Amino acid sequence: METLFYDLRYALRTLRGRPGFTAIAVLTLGLGLGASTAIFSAVNRLLLEPLPFPDGDRIVFARLHEPVSGASADPPLALARAWLEEARSFEPLEAIATRRGLLHTADGSDIVSRSETSPGFFAFLGITPALGRMFTAEDDRVALLGHGLWRREFGGSRDVLGQTIELDDGVHTIIGVMPQRLDLYEPSDVWLPLRLDAVSDTALRFIGLVGRLRPGISPDAAARELEAIRARTALPPMFAFFSNWTARIERPQDAVDDDVHAALLVLFAAVGLVLLIACANVAQLLLARGAGRGRELAIRAALGAGRRRLIRQLLVESLLLSLAAGALGLLLAWWGVDALARLGPATFADLGRLGIDARVLAFGLALSTATGLLSGLFPAVALTDLRRADALRAASAAHGTAGSPRARGRTALIAAELAFSVVLLVSAGLLVRSLTRMQRVDPGIARPEELLVVRPALPFMGDLPDPSTFASYMTFSDDVLARVRALPEVAGATWAATAPPTYRIPGGRLEVDGRDAAGAEAELITLEEVGEGHFRVLGIPLLEGRGFTQQEERTGAPVLVVGEQLARRLAPAGSALGLRLRFGEGPWRTVVGVARHVPASAAVPDRFQVYQPRGAGLSTEDGFWTPGVLIVRGRGDAAALAPLVRNAIREIDPDVVVREARTLDSLLAQALTPERFNARLLTLFAIAALALAAVGLFGVLSHTVQQRTREIGVRMALGARAADVRALVVRQGMTPALIGLGVGLVLAAGAVRLLRGLLYGVQPWDPVTFVGAAAVLTATALAACYAPARHATRVDPMEALRGE
């Protein structure tokens, strides 16, 4: 410990005496460590970390799973009640239902997030209120405020207890305030007691169930028990859609989409390569700096220091550098996590709340230590392999010549840096080309920038509206359509259940006139419920037949319009008109039209389309009752229509809130957010890696030219031309570059297989991308060689020879 303390003190003094070198090394490693830690925090939050509650590794969700499409959903109320009453695999199983709602204030109505929970939900998670108390089984018409709403609406006043708030289902008394952070669900604005006994089984309610598995109970055993309960529980006819769904136990990590899972792992691997390149660069710096320490190390060795002792001294210095870089990296990672949350896809939205926790700190410390050892071990071994007599005679410069082990080591480091850069360049190029192909996919809709998508939210009407209330809101959609179509700025308007690129997958296999439709499985089909005029307003040509009439829209008539690709599949030698189709046990419907193909999205463009009349009725969307989505085509810029449409809806019913009014082209662009995020981040990593590798190559060549000044002077004195000297230096620099290029292309050919699920319209071994990456790396290497080669031709032979 005494000698270690001495090593630390000496290393600090040495690094402090060379602030420029120290700053460059710390910054180089800090960038790599910060990026690695930030990406690891995302991987940890979404894929690895158990929930931060008591026995969080045993907390699971009880859900339903559709085996054909792979979709998951919360159970309907009747099944949720049965699971809560009969399941014995949990200790305990609790319920939560989250939806959007309306908060009525003196200034109007605001949309808020509201969660209803069973009485034991908060005790199960070990959550205590920041103010007031939690629910009891006897509570009714009470509310807990979310921390954000408490700050916004009540200024954080502690006198809020006992006051009331008016929601869409009535007035509630405030009994408490929730803590600021909740890591299981998105923070809600309002928390209410869930009274399952007061709701009918036919209510259109879906209940989230979360529980802690009993010790010794596996997820598969719990799923089998839930499935047995599901099989003997009779669901109301309105939930027949779930007849072929099965019980499933999900961990929090299971909710992460497969594409997000793959993207996270690819980004983590990419940032790991950047860190390796940063380590190689710092190793280059340490080698270059060590070239001037030959006498010092030889004197230490002559005075009795063994090679292991010298290596330890040098490793202590590199560890101090990496730990300082790790501290900088944690600061950068703290900012990086927030950037991921703000710039990344919606899946990353809650990362900013997490920040840097103990596991991420431990990862950062371990990575910093490993980085220090990795970047310092090779220079330490190389620098201590010296001949003491030569060093004492100041002849240690011989170790930096082109054929010396130290020079060969630098060449190997540069080749490795460039090889890793090629892997990142190829990967980034594939993602960029894939994104470009997606952006060029024809949406199949005429001039989407002229279309405005409006989502109105109707006031809460209970779990199942009575017929009179239901009918009164059926006239609402007709009135809105008439008022909006009358606007001079509007060229057309229609209702639909959803708007592109949103769609749903029908349940069950597709049957055609009593036979299975081989090759047209339901998971390859999108089902869209649309209104009269849908194809005309969206500019989707009808190739055969007709669209829907207003009467068919209102009655939900058993007719269909199919996309041209499905029509060719179902009737390859004739017309699909008149065919009768159905999904699963649904009603038979007759094909009355064939529409031009419309990609479901740029990422999945080849799905088959099926359209059916939306029918008269209200549906639930994100907790609101809604007549659907209003799609309006303007005579110019659709964004300018938004205030006009809002006013028209408000004039018909002032209680209706417009949740969203956006142009269709912005929605289509938003659908590519994950792909755009992946491509940009990987491109950023590739540029950083290439820049680090170029700087490393430039530094090695500059140092080599400096060491070979006398040799170059002799060559020029003997008649060597400037072009010959430049060629000598460029050849020396391009040798590791070409080696790295060859190795990198081989590594990239294997690595791109990880990207297969993230690509569209581009093969993993796309020759254009590989050739482009090779060209970029070659040009960068030549640029890095130019300045040292030019400097070499400026050597004055007389000045170089004067030392002889």
NUSELO-787810 format. One record per residue (C-alpha): residue in three letters; x, y, z. Coordinates in steps of 0.02 Angstrom, whole numbers, plus 50000, padded with zeros to 5 digits. Layout:
BEGIN
ALAXYZ;...
REM end
This chain:
BEGIN
MET500005000050000;GLU501465011650036;THR502205009449863;LEU500465010849785;PHE500215027449874;TYR501905033049808;ASP501405027749632;LEU499775037449646;ARG500665053149707;TYR501975051949571;ALA500675048749437;LEU499665063949492;ARG501215074849487;THR501695068049316;LEU499965070849240;ARG499815088049318;GLY501465092749239;ARG500785088749065;PRO499065096849064;GLY498865096548875;PHE499165077948861;THR498065074549013;ALA496615085048947;ILE496645076648775;ALA496715059148849;VAL495325062548976;LEU494205070548844;THR494485056348719;LEU494075042748846;GLY492695053148927;LEU491725054448766;GLY491805035748740;LEU491375031748921;GLY489955044348924;ALA489145037448767;SER489355019548829;THR488605023548999;ALA487135032948924;ILE486685018548808;PHE486925006048949;SER485705016049056;ALA484405013448919;VAL484804994948906;ASN484744993449096;ARG483105002949112;LEU482194993848972;LEU482964976448967;LEU483864972049128;GLU483284981449281;PRO481994973749397;LEU480674985649459;PRO481264996649604;PHE480004989449727;PRO480094975949860;ASP480504959349773;GLY480434968449608;ASP481154953549515;ARG479544943849552;ILE478344957649493;VAL477424952649334;PHE475914957549231;ALA474444945949194;ARG473874948549014;LEU473084940448863;HIS474094935048711;GLU473514932448531;PRO474534917948460;VAL474374922448275;SER474874940748277;GLY475854940448440;ALA474844954948511;SER474544957048698;ALA473134965748790;ASP472454968548964;PRO470974957149004;PRO469184963448994;LEU468314966949158;ALA467434950049178;LEU469044940249157;ALA470044952249265;ARG468784949949406;ALA468924930949390;TRP470824931449396;LEU470804942949547;GLU469614931549642;GLU470304914349596;ALA472164915549558;ARG473294908849697;SER474994910849614;PHE475214928749672;GLU475454937949834;PRO474464947949791;LEU473694952249620;GLU473164970449605;ALA472194980249474;ILE472494996749386;ALA471565004949242;THR472335020249159;ARG471505031349031;ARG471365049348977;GLY470015060149052;LEU469405077949066;LEU469755090049209;HIS468505104249216;THR469225120749279;ALA468645138849279;ASP469595141349115;GLY468825126549025;SER469235108049009;ASP470965100249005;ILE471465082648957;VAL472275073349101;SER472915055849133;ARG471915046549265;SER472265029849347;GLU471045019449449;THR471815006549566;SER471254992949686;PRO471404997849871;GLY472974987449901;PHE473924993249747;PHE475025006149833;ALA475394995349985;PHE475884981349866;LEU477184992849786;GLY477725000649950;ILE477215018149894;THR476725031250024;PRO475945048049983;ALA476945064049987;LEU475455072050072;GLY473855065150149;ARG473375046750142;MET473055032450020;PHE471405024049976;THR470465011850085;ALA469184998950031;GLU467775010450090;ASP468325025849992;ASP467245032449850;ARG467255048749754;VAL468985053249821;ALA470585057049727;LEU472465057649747;LEU473315071249645;GLY474835067249542;HIS476335077649591;GLY476355086949425;LEU474505091749431;TRP474695097049613;ARG476065109149562;ARG475165115549406;GLU473405118049470;PHE473665120749656;GLY475385128549662;GLY476035114649776;SER474945120949920;ARG474815109450071;ASP473045115950098;VAL472435105749950;LEU471785091750063;GLY469885092250074;GLN469675102649916;THR468745095549766;ILE469105093149581;GLU467835090249443;LEU468235076449320;ASP467225069649174;ASP466325057549292;GLY465925070149429;VAL466655078749582;HIS468005070449690;THR468735075449858;ILE470625076749868;ILE471345065750007;GLY473195065749961;VAL474625069449841;MET475695056249758;PRO477605056249767;GLN478555063949623;ARG479265047849550;LEU478355031949504;ASP479365019349405;LEU478035006349364;TYR476865016849257;GLU476905033749177;PRO476465046549312;SER474605050349311;ASP473815067049348;VAL472435059649455;TRP472295043149550;LEU470575036249594;PRO469915020649684;LEU469405006549566;ARG467704999349617;LEU467564983449515;ASP466004978049608;ALA465074993349546;VAL465384990049361;SER464454978049247;ASP465384963849160;THR464784971048994;ALA465684987449023;LEU466974991948892;ARG468364991549020;PHE470064983149013;ILE470994980949177;GLY472874980149200;LEU473384966849326;VAL475064967249414;GLY475624955149548;ARG477094947349638;LEU477374928849605;ARG477394918149761;PRO479104910749803;GLY479374894849705;ILE478034898849575;SER478714900549399;PRO477944912149268;ASP477424896849166;ALA476514889249314;ALA475604905549347;ALA475134906949164;ARG474414889249166;GLU473324893549316;LEU472694909449233;GLU472334900049072;ALA471304887149166;ILE470284901249243;ARG470084909649073;ALA469464893448993;ARG468044891649118;THR467574910249124;ALA466154915249008;LEU466454932148927;PRO465024943048863;PRO464714941548674;MET465474958748645;PHE467164951448694;ALA467084936348576;PHE468604943948491;PHE469644936648634;SER469024918848612;ASN470674912448541;TRP471794922848655;THR472754914148795;ALA473384919448967;ARG475154925748975;ILE476344931549112;GLU477424946249059;ARG478904954049145;PRO479184972749123;GLN480564969248996;ASP479334959348888;ALA478414975348849;VAL479914981548748;ASP479604979448562;ASP480764967248471;ASP481364981048355;VAL481794992248504;HIS482674977548587;ALA483724974548431;ALA484074993148408;LEU484684994948588;LEU485874980348571;VAL486534986948405;LEU486815004248478;PHE487654996848631;ALA488824986748520;ALA489175002248414;VAL489615013248562;GLY490724999048626;LEU491715000048464;VAL491875018948485;LEU492565016048660;LEU493815003248594;ILE494405015948466;ALA494565029048602;CYS495605016648704;ALA496735013648554;ASN496955032348531;VAL497435034848713;ALA498635020148698;GLN499405029348550;LEU499585044948657;LEU500385035048797;LEU501605027048675;ALA502035043848597;ARG502275051648769;GLY503295036748826;ALA504525039348684;GLY505285053348788;ARG505305043148948;GLY506595030348893;ARG507985037748999;GLU506845039249151;LEU506285021149140;ALA508055014949107;ILE508725024349258;ARG507335016949366;ALA507764999649300;ALA509625002549330;LEU509255007449510;GLY508384990849539;ALA506574992949482;GLY505934976949403;ARG504874976749246;ARG503294972549344;ARG503624987549455;LEU503804998949304;ILE502234991849222;ARG501254995149383;GLN501835013249386;LEU501265015949207;LEU499615006949237;VAL499255018149387;GLU499435033249273;SER498255025949142;LEU497005021149279;LEU497015038849347;LEU496685045349171;SER495245033149145;LEU494455036849315;ALA494515055549279;ALA493765051649109;GLY492445040949195;ALA491915055649303;LEU491765066349146;GLY490855052049061;LEU489555051049200;LEU489185069549178;LEU489015066948990;ALA487935051449019;TRP486775061249133;TRP486495073348990;GLY486445059048865;VAL485035049848955;ASP483995065648948;ALA484415067648763;LEU483875049648730;ALA482215053048817;ARG481915069048718;LEU482575064048547;GLY482245045448546;PRO480675035648507;ALA479235034948630;THR479945019048708;PHE481355029548781;ALA480175042648853;ASP480385037849037;LEU482285036549036;GLY482465054749087;ARG481555050949250;LEU482775037249292;GLY484415046649276;ILE485975037649336;ASP485605024449468;ALA486745013249571;ARG486874999749437;VAL487355012549304;LEU488635020149424;ALA489375002949455;PHE489434999749268;GLY490295016449239;LEU491595012849373;ALA491944995349308;LEU492035001449129;SER493225015549178;THR494365003349267;ALA494334991049122;THR494665005449001;GLY496165011149101;LEU496894993749100;LEU496504991048916;SER497225007648857;GLY498745006848972;LEU499294988748969;PHE499994988148793;PRO500975004548809;ALA501614999148980;VAL502254982648913;ALA502994990748758;LEU503835005148850;THR504664993848979;ASP505404982548846;LEU506974993048832;ARG508854990548830;ARG509545000148977;ALA511235004148902;ASP510475010748741;ALA509255021448838;LEU510635028448949;ARG511625032948792;ALA510065042148728;ALA509885029648589;SER508115025048633;ALA507485033648477;ALA507885017648387;HIS506325010248465;GLY505235022048362;THR505895017348191;ALA504775009148065;GLY505344991448101;SER505404992248290;PRO504154982648398;ARG503454999048463;ALA503135005548286;ARG502334989048237;GLY501224990348391;ARG500645007648339;THR500295001248164;ALA499234987248237;LEU498264999548345;ILE497905010848196;ALA497344995948091;ALA496174990348231;GLU495445007848248;LEU495105008948062;ALA494374991348057;PHE493124995748194;SER492725011848101;VAL492305001847944;VAL491074991148043;LEU490195006748107;LEU490225015247936;VAL489435000247852;SER488114998347987;ALA487675016847983;GLY487635016547793;LEU486415002047793;LEU485245010747915;VAL485325027147819;ARG484965018447654;SER483545009047736;LEU482815025147806;THR482975033347635;ARG482025019047555;MET480655020547687;GLN480495039247658;ARG480295035947471;VAL478895023447495;ASP477355029947406;PRO476045032347543;GLY474675028047417;ILE473735043647473;ALA473645059147364;ARG474495074647436;PRO474505069747622;GLU475085087347668;GLU473315093247623;LEU472485081247746;LEU472115085947926;VAL471795072148056;VAL470685077648200;ARG470355067048356;PRO468875073348459;ALA468545067048636;LEU466765066348698;PRO466315068748881;PHE466335053048988;MET464655044148981;GLY464905029549099;ASP465465012149056;LEU464025008448938;PRO462995023348877;ASP461115021648882;PRO460245021348711;SER459605039248720;THR461305046548763;PHE462115035148636;ALA460945040848498;SER461185059248540;TYR463035057748507;MET462735048448344;THR462045064448274;PHE463615073348331;SER464695065548194;ASP463395069948061;ASP463305088048121;VAL465195089848125;LEU465365082647951;ALA464065094447880;ARG464805109747966;VAL466595105747914;ARG466145101647734;ALA465285118547722;LEU466905127847758;PRO467565136047598;GLU469345130547639;VAL468815112147644;ALA468805101047490;GLY468125085647578;ALA467925076947746;THR467545059547810;TRP467555049347971;ALA468585033848003;ALA468945022948154;THR470815026448134;ALA471935036248017;PRO473515030447929;PRO474755024447982;THR473705017048124;TYR472795000848089;ARG472194985348179;ILE472414966848142;PRO470824956448125;GLY470604941348237;GLY470604923648169;ARG471064916248001;LEU470384923147839;GLU469084912247751;VAL468534914947570;ASP466884907247517;GLY467074893447645;ARG468914889547621;ASP470504895547705;ALA471414909047609;ALA473124900947598;GLY474524913647595;ALA473414927847659;GLU473544925047846;ALA472694937447961;GLU474344943748032;LEU474764950347857;ILE473124959947843;THR472644977247906;LEU470824980647942;GLU470214998547931;GLU468445004447971;VAL468045019347862;GLY466585030447815;GLU465725036147658;GLY466885046147545;HIS468465039047624;PHE469315034247460;ARG468855050547375;VAL469445061647519;LEU471085052447542;GLY471395051347355;ILE471465032247349;PRO470895026547175;LEU469595012747163;LEU470185000647030;GLU468574990447027;GLY466844992047101;ARG466355005747223;GLY466595012647396;PHE465335013147539;THR463705022647544;GLN463155033247691;GLN461835020247735;GLU463145006247736;GLU464255016947847;ARG462865020047974;THR462245002147980;GLY463934993447968;ALA463324983547818;PRO464194966747781;VAL465224973247635;LEU467084975447606;VAL468334984447497;VAL470004975547478;GLY471694981647421;GLU472344976847250;GLN473704965147318;LEU472444954947418;ALA471264954947268;ARG472624947447158;ARG473004934447292;LEU471174929347313;ALA470704929847128;PRO472294928447024;ALA471374924646863;GLY469834935446881;SER468944948546984;ALA468804948447173;LEU467124957347167;GLY465744946747242;LEU466894935747346;ARG466294932547524;LEU467584934347663;ARG467624932747851;PHE468904932547991;GLY468774918948122;GLU466974917548180;GLY466504934948118;PRO465094938547994;TRP465264934947809;ARG465544950647706;THR465454953247518;VAL466824962147419;VAL466084977247329;GLY467684986447279;VAL469554984947249;ALA470654999647301;ARG472425004247255;HIS473744997347374;VAL474125008647523;PRO475655003847629;ALA475185000847810;SER476755010647851;ALA478455013647775;ALA479175000147886;VAL477874986947840;PRO477284991847666;ASP476734974847601;ARG475244970747712;PHE473574967247630;GLN472184979947658;VAL470374976647701;TYR469114990647727;GLN467394989047804;PRO466055001947850;ARG466395009448020;GLY464595007748076;ALA463575019148187;GLY464235019848363;LEU465485026548484;SER467135018248520;THR468425020348656;GLU470145026848616;ASP471415029848754;GLY469995030948879;PHE468895043148783;TRP467245040148700;THR467465045548519;PRO466505044348355;GLY468175040848270;VAL469435051348178;LEU468915065848068;ILE469975067047910;VAL469845083747819;ARG470595088147650;GLY470985106547629;ARG471195116847474;GLY472975121147525;ASP473955120147686;ALA473005108247800;ALA473825114947958;ALA472885131447934;LEU471245121847945;ALA471535116348125;PRO470805131648213;LEU469325132148093;VAL468885113848126;ARG469115116248315;ASN467905130848313;ALA466645121148210;ILE466665106748334;ARG466565118648483;GLU465045127348408;ILE464145110548395;ASP464605104548570;PRO465685115348686;ASP466025100248798;VAL466955090948662;VAL468855092548671;VAL469945090748517;ARG471375079648576;GLU472415081548419;ALA472385090548252;ARG473885086448142;THR474265084947959;LEU474365067347890;ASP476115069647820;SER476755074047995;LEU475955058148063;LEU476755047847926;ALA478445055847963;GLN478215052548149;ALA477985034148113;LEU479805033748056;THR480465041248219;PRO481275025048282;GLU482135021748115;ARG482705039848102;PHE483365039448281;ASN484345023348252;ALA485105029648090;ARG485605046548162;LEU486365039448320;LEU487345025848231;THR487935038448102;LEU488525049748243;PHE489485035248319;ALA490245030948149;ILE490805048948120;ALA491555049648295;ALA492465033148267;LEU493135038648098;ALA493705055348170;LEU494595046748314;ALA495435034448195;ALA495965048648078;VAL496685058548224;GLY497625042948280;LEU498335040148106;PHE498825058448092;GLY499675058048262;VAL500665042348223;LEU501265049048056;SER501705065948129;HIS502705057648267;THR503555046148141;VAL504035060648029;GLN504755069648180;GLN505775054348229;ARG506395051448051;THR506915069548018;ARG508765064948000;GLU508345050247886;ILE507245061147775;GLY508605074447772;VAL509885061747714;ARG508705055547578;MET508405073147514;ALA510265077347524;LEU510605062147415;GLY509355068147285;ALA507645061847338;ARG506235072247264;ALA504845079747369;ALA503605068347281;ASP504645053247332;VAL504645058747514;ARG502775061947512;ALA502485044747436;LEU503565036947572;VAL502535044747711;VAL500865041447627;ARG501355023447595;GLN501815021347778;GLY500125028547830;MET499075019247703;THR499805002247748;PRO498865000947915;ALA497365009647834;LEU497214996347699;ILE497494982347825;GLY496134989747936;LEU494994991747785;GLY495174973447737;VAL494914967047914;GLY493484979247942;LEU492534973547787;VAL492664955547845;LEU492064960148020;ALA490664970747948;ALA490054956347840;GLY489774946347999;ALA489124960648107;VAL487774966747988;ARG486764950948020;LEU486244959348183;LEU485424973148080;ARG484334961747975;GLY482744965448074;LEU483044984348065;LEU483244985447876;TYR481964988547740;GLY482314987147554;VAL484174984547584;GLN485114968147599;PRO486364966647745;TRP487764963747618;ASP487274978447508;PRO488774981347391;VAL488435000047373;THR488575002447561;PHE490164992147575;VAL490995001147429;GLY490445017947498;ALA491155014047670;ALA492805008647592;ALA492875024647490;VAL492515035647641;LEU493845027047747;THR495135027847608;ALA494815046347579;THR494905049847765;ALA496545040347782;LEU497295049747634;ALA496755066247712;ALA497555061147878;CYS499165056947785;TYR499235073347687;ALA499835085347821;PRO501255074347889;ALA501805070247710;ARG501815088747665;HIS502775092747823;ALA504085079547781;THR504505088247616;ARG504915104247711;VAL506365096347805;ASP507965106347774;PRO509345093547734;MET510695104747810;GLU509725106847972;ALA509405088147980;LEU511235083747947;ARG511945096548066;GLY511665084548211;GLU512775071448127;
REM end
